[in-house]
């Protein structure tokens, strides 16, 4: 039998409420219930299936987050409601002085995101945004290699998120076949945030998109060009219709629901002295002269693999206790949203878009 240590015996669990009991909301609920640092105190969701869920979990259910906040007063809230509700629910938390973890994207418009960010900053209420891969130890190890200068100044970045969503994915939710339901706004926001973490700010984008694979009213594939503030250039291939393993989910092994291909990379970062494949963490650098005729020294960087959603929850509890600042602030998430929407605009118009 395992005996709890003194720290575990004295830790007071953070009382967390979850707004939104959809797919990601239920995953948050599961993690809160498994955590040694948190306890679930209430749910907010107007949908009928939430009634049975709340009854099973033996927690009170409210149709709206504002009603929950008035009745329960949790110490922290996870907002996993539909994108269009993120601002209103985030503002409700700010008005109540309660730290919030708002799922990505922070908002569905830049104006809404800016309103929420400014309100949280004025009130001094912690706002963490659910770009959960920022808590990935794999990405943290890759970022450290870049920051240490082991690649030399970055020159190129190549990335891909190419995977095949099954036909039932669209049959179960027909809105995914319409504008706003494609991989640019659903999936690319993850990739933008990863690249900003690894390579710095993105200052210009170009893109073309196609719906030829599925014939829906929304794109299924996009080719994207990126310019980074440090001068590096990037290309990114995105598709939810390509039978390919070149995506973070299928290469990182961080989410067990996806098939895993350990020998593939979805990002390659290249500098003047070497390159790094992520997430295989194959590092190739020159010992002497950097020349295409010279041999590389090849190593595999040792990096921990862990579920970033679990690590994000632990971080959120520390934020709620006042022991840490949000790793992904509202302003940081606003910057990621700005780039993602610029890519969508570039794909729609053919323009070359500078990021303000």
C-alpha positions, 0 to 999 in steps of 0.5 A: 500500500502506498503511503502519502507523503507530508506534502500530499497530506497537507495539500489543499485541493483547488475547488474547480468548476467546469463550464461546458461538458462537450468532448474537451470539457469531459476530458477536463472533468476526467483530469480534475477528478483524477488530480491530487491537486483539484476537486470538481465542485460544479458544472455549467452546461445547458445541454440535456446530456449534462444532467445525467453527467452531473448526477453521475458525478454528484455535483450541482449543474447550472444552465449558465456559468454566471448562475454557477458563480453566484451559487457555488463560488469556486476557486477556479473555472475551466471554460470549455464552452463553444468558441463563441461563448469564451469571451462572455464566460471569461468576462464572468470569471473576471467580474467574479475575481476567479482565475480562469482557464479558457480553452483555445481559441481565446475568442472567435474574433480579435475584438472579443479577445482584446476585450477579455484580455484587457478586462483581466489585466485591469482586474488583475485576475489570472487568465490562462488559455488552453494552448496545452502543447505549451506544457509539452516536455518535448516542445520545451526541450526543442525550444531549449535547443533553439534558445541555446543557439545549438542550431545557429540562427534559424534559417528555415522551418518546415512543418506539417499537420496532415492527417485523415479525419474519418467521414463520420467526423463530418456526418456527426457535425455537419457544421464542420463542412461549412466555413469556419469548420475546416482545419485552418480555424480548428487545427492550425491554431495549435500549429501556430502556437507551437511555431511561435513557441519554438521560433518566435513571432510570425510577422507575415503570412501567405496561403492558398487553400483547396476543398478538392479532396472532400468538395465541402464548402470549407477548405480541407487542405492549405499550403502556408508560407510564414515569415518570422521576426528573426528573419527565418522563413517557414512553410507549412502543409495542412490537411485533414484529408491526407492519409498521412502520419505527419502530424503532432498527434500521430508523432508525439505519442502524447495522446493515446487515442491516436495511432503513433509513428515514432520515426516521423517528424512533423517539424524540422527546424534548420539553422546555420549550424544544424537542424532538429527534427521534432518530435523525434528529437534528432539533432544534426550539427557540424563539429567543424566547418558548416558545409554540405560536403562535411559529415554531421554529428547526429544525436537524439536528444533525451526528452521526457514524454508526458500528457500536456493536459495533465501538466496544464491542470497542475499549472492552473492549480498553481496559478489559482493558488497564486504560486505561478503566472499563466504560462499562456497569458491572454495576450499571448493567446491573442497573438496566436489568434491574430496570426491564425485569422491572418492565415485564413484571410490570406487563403481566402483573398490571396493577399500577403498579410503583414501581422500588426 
